[in-house]
Structures are given as structure tokens and as C-alpha cells.
Amino acid sequence: MLIRNIDDTPTKPVEMDGVSGATMAVMVGRADGAPRFAMRHFTIEPGGHSPRHSHDYEHEVFVVSGCGEVLLDGAYRSIRAGDVVYVPPDEEHQFRASADEPLRFLCMVPVERDCGEPVPGS
């Protein structure tokens, strides 16, 4: 069993092309012995964003706090605390924080896709 607090888990800056002001913490992952899913916590600073990208696996996102936009189906849609976003496989997507406050979200992916390295919104 594992209990880990979202505010106490160390974060790493997300360093990849197309990212601005993002950090990530692995809440539960391969290193914890999770057999199927990994849960990651992303924070995107005000005005920041993840890269526009797609991949061959689905993921589910829960917005913890803040507000912003998500690119899905070719259009940006508003998101806010309490929203759930389903990103289908091969769908281009991007998360952007509002200019006023950080956007914090949990992202669940297949554990085999979580190597402990940040891939925002993936």
C-alpha cells in the first residue's frame, strides 16, 4: 500500500520542446510496483502550456485546481477545477493554464508508458 500527498511529492521541471512553465511529480508509477496505471501530477504555471502532441495510448485527466484550456478535436475548450478530460489515443492535445493562476491536474496513463520522465499531459 502507498499513501502519498500531492503537495509533499517532489516535482521536476518538464524540459522538452514546446513546454512552458510545467513541472511533474509521479504520484504512483512503475517504481512503486503499480502493475497497470501510473498517476502523475502536473502543474502548469500561469500562461504556461504543455506541448501540442499525440500518442498511441489514451489517458484520463482530473483537474485539481486552477483553470485553463485543453486542445481536443482541433479546438480549445475551457477547463477548471473538478473537470475530467478523456484524451483518446492518437488525438492531438495540449493543456494551457490561464494567465491568472496555475493549472494543476492528475494524469493517468498505462504504467508501461511511464518511465518516470515528464511528458506533460500524456
Beta strands, then each sheet from edge to edge (+ up, - down):
strand 1: 12-13
strand 2: 20-28
strand 3: 37-49
strand 4: 59-65
strand 5: 67-72
strand 6: 75-80
strand 7: 84-87
strand 8: 94-97
strand 9: 103-110
sheet 1: 1+ 2- 3+ 9- 4+ 7-
sheet 2: 6+ 5- 8+
end
